[in-house]
């Protein structure tokens, strides 16, 4: 399984589409076996779900995400987990251990970039 976390440095980004990049990790037998940072190629409507699908991501974790992006991820069979905060590595560990659940929240105010998960 491959997990991507929308990030700003080592922290989970508050808004998926405008994040610095993606902390990606390959998980096997409940353990992270490979970690990598992938630069965000740019926010273009509808592009990032396809981009991450091409990287074989099966789960995307973010602080906040718009409804259209969530729908596009679902159409690409990628699980969406929103409402996450904190360190990316710790967040993935919580997810692997079943201690991170999506809040299901949807960003609607993009004028306040960076505050979607508040």
Residue pairs with C-beta under 8 A, 6 or more apart in sequence:
1 26
1 27
1 28
1 58
1 59
2 24
2 25
2 26
2 27
2 55
2 56
2 57
2 58
2 59
3 24
3 25
3 27
3 57
3 58
3 59
3 60
3 61
3 92
3 95
4 22
4 23
4 24
4 38
4 52
4 55
4 57
4 59
4 60
4 61
5 12
5 22
5 23
5 24
5 60
5 61
5 62
5 84
5 88
5 91
5 92
6 12
6 13
6 15
6 16
6 19
6 22
6 60
6 61
6 62
6 63
6 65
7 13
7 19
7 20
7 21
7 22
7 23
7 37
7 88
8 14
8 19
8 20
9 20
10 23
10 87
10 88
10 89
11 85
11 86
11 87
11 88
12 61
12 62
12 63
12 84
12 85
12 86
12 87
12 88
12 91
13 19
13 20
13 62
13 63
14 63
14 64
14 114
14 115
14 116
14 117
14 118
15 62
15 63
15 64
15 65
15 107
15 110
15 113
15 114
15 116
15 117
16 48
16 60
16 62
16 63
16 64
16 65
16 66
16 69
16 82
17 43
17 48
17 65
17 66
17 69
18 40
18 43
18 113
18 114
19 40
19 62
20 39
20 40
21 37
21 38
21 39
21 40
22 37
22 38
22 40
22 52
23 35
23 36
23 37
23 88
23 89
23 92
24 35
24 36
24 37
24 38
24 55
24 57
25 32
25 33
25 34
25 35
25 36
25 92
26 32
26 33
26 34
27 33
27 92
27 96
30 96
30 97
31 96
32 89
32 92
32 93
32 96
35 89
38 55
40 48
41 47
41 48
41 51
45 68
46 68
46 72
48 69
49 69
49 72
49 73
49 75
49 76
49 78
50 72
50 76
52 60
52 73
52 76
52 78
53 76
53 77
53 78
57 78
58 77
58 78
58 79
59 78
59 79
59 80
59 81
59 95
60 73
60 78
60 79
60 80
60 81
61 81
61 82
61 84
61 91
61 92
61 95
61 100
62 80
62 81
62 82
62 84
62 117
63 82
63 83
63 84
63 85
63 116
63 117
64 82
64 83
64 105
64 107
64 116
64 117
65 80
65 82
65 106
65 107
65 116
66 106
66 107
66 108
66 110
67 106
67 107
67 108
70 80
70 82
70 106
73 79
73 80
74 80
80 102
81 95
81 100
81 101
81 102
82 102
82 103
82 104
82 105
82 106
82 117
83 102
83 103
83 104
83 105
83 117
84 91
84 100
84 117
85 91
85 117
91 100
94 100
105 117
107 116
109 115
109 116
110 116
